[in-house]
Amino acid sequence: MIRPLTLSLILAAMTGCTGLGTLRQASKPNDLYLLTPKSTFSSSLPRIQKQIVVEEPTATAAVNTDQIAVQPTLLQVQYLPRARWVDRAPLIVQALMVESYENSGKVAAVGRSTVGLRADYVIAPDLREFQGIVVSETEDSKTVRVEVRINIKIIDEYEDKIIASSSFTENVMATTDQTPDLVEAFDVALGRTMRDAVEWSIRKINTHVQNNPRSSAS
């Protein structure tokens, strides 16, 4: 059953009033949600004959979880009741970034840091924002904006130094406050963020290879 987002700021009382914290402890099974990789990129992207490794993103404890985070206020984090990601958010983002690089068709090889791939360049992400934010509410519903922000560093493994860094942010308004619509907003925001990060990093690596003959050697 699809249930609407419940974001009560009052803990459950003995009178039977239920808040978010109590609902999260319910014995009913969780609905699991997937996100998707990016598959469309600029046709002008250069191809780089290099191997890229994507590290697991660093993240705060608030988003380093399989729970779906929503902020009812700027100073509070809660989680959707009976809804989970299929894995911890940083692992999902890592896997989807690897798939997105593969889908670009512009890198020689790409993998996660755990597979033992010898990297020419390492992508080190920092998952700064990955939550919904309640921007307004009425008696019957809430308006939620999903925010995704990823900071990216590119490390040249040969020279053992950071060659570029940037931050990528997307905000998407959910069409309703129900969980499936919130997840769809997460998917759109993450997809746009990954597209921008992948295109930027491929171009930065291509420029670095052209300007550094030692790095361009196979």
C-alpha positions as CSV (number, residue, x, y, z in Angstrom):
1,M,0.0,0.0,0.0
2,I,1.3,3.5,-0.8
3,R,1.1,5.7,2.2
4,P,1.5,9.6,2.2
5,L,4.5,11.2,3.8
6,T,4.0,11.7,7.6
7,L,6.1,14.4,9.1
8,S,4.8,15.0,12.7
9,L,7.0,17.1,15.0
10,I,5.2,15.7,18.1
11,L,6.3,12.3,19.5
12,A,3.6,9.7,20.0
13,A,1.7,10.2,23.2
14,M,-0.1,7.5,25.3
15,T,-3.4,8.8,24.0
16,G,-2.7,7.0,20.7
17,C,-1.3,10.0,18.6
18,T,1.4,8.6,16.4
19,G,4.4,10.5,15.3
20,L,7.2,9.8,12.8
21,G,9.4,8.1,15.4
22,T,6.7,5.7,16.4
23,L,5.7,4.8,12.9
24,R,9.3,4.0,12.1
25,Q,9.3,1.3,14.8
26,A,6.2,-0.4,13.4
27,S,6.4,-4.1,12.6
28,K,5.0,-3.7,9.1
29,P,7.5,-4.4,6.2
30,N,9.4,-1.6,4.6
31,D,9.0,-0.6,0.9
32,L,12.4,-0.6,-0.8
33,Y,13.2,2.0,-3.4
34,L,15.8,2.1,-6.2
35,L,17.4,5.0,-8.1
36,T,18.6,5.0,-11.6
37,P,21.9,5.9,-13.4
38,K,22.2,8.7,-15.9
39,S,22.3,7.4,-19.5
40,T,22.2,10.6,-21.7
41,F,25.2,12.9,-22.0
42,S,26.5,15.7,-24.2
43,S,27.6,14.4,-27.7
44,S,30.6,16.8,-27.5
45,L,32.2,14.9,-24.6
46,P,35.8,13.8,-25.4
47,R,36.9,10.2,-25.1
48,I,39.6,9.5,-22.6
49,Q,41.8,6.3,-22.7
50,K,42.1,6.2,-19.0
51,Q,40.9,4.0,-16.1
52,I,38.7,5.7,-13.5
53,V,37.9,4.5,-10.0
54,V,35.0,5.9,-8.1
55,E,35.4,5.9,-4.3
56,E,32.5,5.5,-1.9
57,P,31.2,9.0,-1.2
58,T,31.8,10.4,2.3
59,A,28.7,11.5,4.0
60,T,27.3,12.7,7.4
61,A,25.5,10.2,9.6
62,A,22.2,11.8,8.6
63,V,22.4,10.5,5.0
64,N,24.9,7.6,5.5
65,T,22.0,5.3,5.9
66,D,19.4,3.3,4.0
67,Q,16.6,5.5,5.4
68,I,15.1,8.3,3.3
69,A,15.8,11.6,5.1
70,V,13.4,14.5,5.2
71,Q,14.0,17.8,7.1
72,P,10.8,19.2,8.6
73,T,12.9,22.1,9.8
74,L,16.4,23.3,8.9
75,L,17.7,21.9,12.3
76,Q,15.9,18.6,12.3
77,V,16.2,15.4,10.3
78,Q,13.5,12.7,10.3
79,Y,13.0,9.6,8.1
80,L,10.1,8.3,6.0
81,P,8.1,5.6,7.8
82,R,8.3,2.1,6.4
83,A,10.3,3.2,3.4
84,R,14.0,2.5,2.7
85,W,16.6,2.7,0.0
86,V,17.9,-0.7,-1.2
87,D,21.3,0.2,0.3
88,R,23.0,3.0,2.2
89,A,22.8,6.2,0.2
90,P,26.6,6.6,-0.4
91,L,26.8,3.1,-1.8
92,I,23.9,3.7,-4.1
93,V,25.5,6.9,-5.4
94,Q,28.8,5.2,-5.9
95,A,27.2,2.4,-7.9
96,L,25.1,4.8,-10.0
97,M,28.1,7.0,-10.8
98,V,30.1,4.0,-12.0
99,E,27.1,3.1,-14.3
100,S,26.8,6.6,-15.4
101,Y,30.5,6.8,-16.5
102,E,30.0,3.5,-18.3
103,N,26.8,4.8,-20.0
104,S,28.7,7.9,-21.3
105,G,30.9,5.6,-23.4
106,K,33.8,8.0,-23.0
107,V,36.1,6.3,-20.6
108,A,38.4,3.3,-21.2
109,A,37.3,1.5,-17.9
110,V,35.6,2.5,-14.7
111,G,35.0,0.6,-11.4
112,R,34.5,1.0,-7.7
113,S,37.4,1.3,-5.4
114,T,36.7,-2.2,-3.9
115,V,37.3,-4.1,-7.1
116,G,41.1,-3.6,-7.3
117,L,41.1,-1.8,-10.6
118,R,44.4,0.1,-11.2
119,A,43.3,3.6,-11.5
120,D,44.8,6.4,-13.6
121,Y,42.4,8.8,-12.0
122,V,40.2,8.6,-8.8
123,I,36.9,10.3,-8.4
124,A,36.4,11.2,-4.7
125,P,32.8,12.3,-4.0
126,D,31.4,13.9,-0.9
127,L,27.7,13.5,-0.5
128,R,26.8,16.8,1.2
129,E,23.0,16.9,0.7
130,F,20.7,14.0,0.1
131,Q,17.3,14.7,1.6
132,G,13.9,16.2,1.2
133,I,13.1,19.6,2.8
134,V,9.7,20.7,3.8
135,V,9.2,24.2,2.4
136,S,5.5,24.7,3.2
137,E,2.6,22.8,4.6
138,T,-1.2,23.0,4.9
139,E,-3.5,21.0,7.1
140,D,-3.7,18.2,4.4
141,S,-0.3,18.2,2.7
142,K,3.2,19.3,2.7
143,T,5.4,20.7,-0.1
144,V,8.8,19.0,-0.2
145,R,11.9,20.0,-2.2
146,V,14.5,17.3,-2.7
147,E,18.1,18.6,-2.6
148,V,21.1,16.6,-3.8
149,R,24.6,18.1,-3.5
150,I,27.8,16.2,-4.4
151,N,31.3,17.7,-4.1
152,I,33.8,16.0,-6.4
153,K,37.6,15.8,-6.3
154,I,39.6,14.3,-9.2
155,I,42.9,12.7,-8.1
156,D,45.8,11.9,-10.5
157,E,47.1,8.7,-9.1
158,Y,50.4,9.0,-11.0
159,E,51.2,12.4,-9.4
160,D,49.2,11.7,-6.2
161,K,47.5,15.1,-6.2
162,I,44.1,16.7,-6.7
163,I,43.8,18.2,-10.1
164,A,40.3,19.6,-9.9
165,S,37.4,19.9,-7.5
166,S,33.8,21.2,-7.9
167,S,30.4,21.0,-6.3
168,F,27.2,20.0,-8.1
169,T,23.7,20.7,-6.7
170,E,20.2,20.0,-7.9
171,N,16.8,20.9,-6.3
172,V,13.6,19.3,-7.4
173,M,10.1,19.9,-6.1
174,A,8.2,16.7,-5.4
175,T,4.8,16.6,-7.1
176,T,3.1,15.4,-3.9
177,D,4.2,14.5,-0.4
178,Q,3.7,10.8,-1.0
179,T,6.7,8.5,-0.8
180,P,6.8,7.4,-4.5
181,D,6.7,11.0,-5.7
182,L,9.4,11.9,-3.3
183,V,11.6,9.1,-4.6
184,E,10.9,10.2,-8.1
185,A,12.2,13.7,-7.2
186,F,15.3,12.1,-5.6
187,D,15.9,10.2,-8.9
188,V,15.6,13.3,-11.0
189,A,17.8,15.4,-8.8
190,L,20.5,12.7,-8.5
191,G,20.4,12.1,-12.2
192,R,21.0,15.7,-13.1
193,T,23.8,16.0,-10.5
194,M,25.5,12.9,-11.8
195,R,25.2,14.0,-15.4
196,D,26.9,17.4,-14.6
197,A,29.6,15.7,-12.4
198,V,30.4,13.0,-15.0
199,E,30.7,15.5,-17.9
200,W,32.7,18.0,-15.9
201,S,35.2,15.3,-14.7
202,I,35.7,13.7,-18.1
203,R,36.5,17.1,-19.6
204,K,38.9,18.0,-16.7
205,I,40.7,14.6,-17.1
206,N,41.0,15.1,-20.8
207,T,42.5,18.6,-20.4
208,H,44.9,17.2,-17.7
209,V,46.0,14.4,-20.0
210,Q,46.7,16.8,-22.9
211,N,48.7,19.1,-20.6
212,N,50.7,16.4,-18.8
213,P,52.6,14.0,-21.2
214,R,53.5,11.6,-18.3
215,S,49.8,11.2,-17.4
216,S,48.9,10.7,-21.0
217,A,51.3,7.7,-21.4
218,S,49.5,4.4,-21.4
